Amino acid sequence: MIRKEEDCKEQNSQNTDVINTEGLGRVQPWSATAFQYISRIRLSKTLKRMTMNVPRAVRVGHSVTLGCDYDLEGSPLYSVRWYRDNNEFYRYVPKEAPPTRVFPLPGLHVDVSVSDANRVTLLSVGKPMSGLFQCEVSADAPFFHTEMMSAPMTIAGEKLICFNMM
């Protein structure tokens, strides 16, 4: 709520709740407090040194393990999500039971038995699975800081089919 200068002077003389915050103009105290809190959230860095390991090319029919490493600097992990072309296909949330969840994407098969908070293994990949793979890591409360990295992966070649000719 914007107030006239006279109103603010009058309220200030009555010891009420209008303050002047540098660079913000006149705001209510709760607004200034909210702004300071939001500023602290933006400035806090709980995720550092995030790296992603996605091969540039994989042969059709082969399995591949994608990696996502990160340093939460002591903060608890909230979630790790994997996407292919902006479609989520794998989620790891340690507070859920079970912690892993797979979302169906045609032609994409996740080996949940070897996938975790840092790795996701795709079985028998096909050409349609080429695309941009993204890893999104979120720290838990109080900051919920989130970082995302992406890398392209191409599925190349033809699947080799062997016949036993006896």
N, C-alpha and C positions, 0 to 999 in steps of 0.2 A: 504494500500500500504506500503510495507516494503522498507525502504531506507537504503543505506550504511551509516555508521558512518560519513564519510567525507561529504556526501550530507547534512546530518542533521546539522552538524557543520556549513557548508556554509550557509544553509537556516536560522539557528538560528542567525548567525551574520548579516543576511540581515533583521532581525526582521520579519520573516515570520511565518508560522503556524504549526511548529512541536513542540510538548511538550513531556515531559517525565512524565508519571503518575505512581506512585508507584505500582509495581506489574503488570502493564499492558504493560511495554515496551514503545516504542515510538508509539504514536498515533496522529492522526489529532485532533485539538481542538473540532470539531463537534463530533468526536467519543467519546472523554472523556466526553463531555456534555451529550451525549446519554447514556453512561454507568452510569453516576451519576443519571440521571433521572430514568433509569430502576432499579437501586439499590434502589432508594427511593420507587418505586412502590412495589418491592418485600418485603421491610422491613415494609411498612405501613400495619397496621392491622385494617381494618374497620369492620370486622366481629368478634364478640366474643361471647362466651357462646352459641354456637349453640347446640340445643338438638332436638332429634327426638323421637316421640312417635308412635311406630308401635307395635300392639299386636303380640305376638309370634304365636298365633293360633286364628282362627275365624271359626265359624261353617258355613258350606255350606248354602247358601241362606240368610245369615244375611248381614246386612250392617255394614260397619266399617269406622271410621274416623281416618285418619292418620294425625299426627301433626308434625310440623316443626317450632320450635321457635328459634329466633336469636336476637342478639343485633348489630345493624348497627353503633352504636356509633355516631349517628347524620348524617350519610351519607344517601342519598336517596336510596331506593330500586330500582334496575334495573329489576330483575326477580326472580321468584321462579319456579323451574321445578321439576316435579315428574317423576320418571322412575320405570318401573318394568323390571328387568333383562336387563337393559341398553336400554330399549325402552321407549321413552318419551310418557306419556299419558295425562299429565296436565301441563299447563303453566299459570303463573300469571305475567303479565307485567302491572304495574299501569299506565303507560303512553299511553297504547293502549286502544282503545274503540271497543268492550268491553275489560276489562282487563284480562278476563279468556279465555283460549282456550283449547279444548279437542282434543286429537289425538286418533283415533280409535285403540283399541287393542281388539282382539276377547275375548268376555266374560267379559270385564271390562266396567262398566257403572258408570260414574261420576255424582254425584248430584251437578250440577253447582250452584243451588240456595243456597246451604249452604257451598260451598267451597270458599276459599279466599287465601290470601297471607300466612296464617299459617296452614290452614286445607284443606284436600281434603277428601270428603266422597264418598266411593264406595258402590254401591247398589247391593244387592243380589249376593254376590260373589260365584264363583264356584271353584271346585278343581283345574282346570287349572290355576287359578290366584295365586297359591302358587309361591313364588319366593323371590328374593331380591328386596326390595323397596328402592329407593334412593331419597333424597331431595337435590337439588342443589340451593343455594342462591347466588345471585350476587348483589353487591352494584353497584350503578350508578357511573358516571364520578365524579372525574377524575381518580379513581383507578380501578374500575370494579373488585374489589377483589371477588373471588368466593370460596365458601366452599361447600363440599358435604359430606353427611353422608348416611349410608345405614344400613338396618336391614332386616333380613329374616321374612317372614310371611307365615304360613302354613294354608291352608284352609282344615278343617278336618270334617269328619262325612258325613252323608247322609242327603239330603234335606227331610224334613218331609212333606208328602203330605196327606192332610186330605180330606176325602170324606163324604158327607152328605148322609146317607143311610136311607131315609124315605120310 
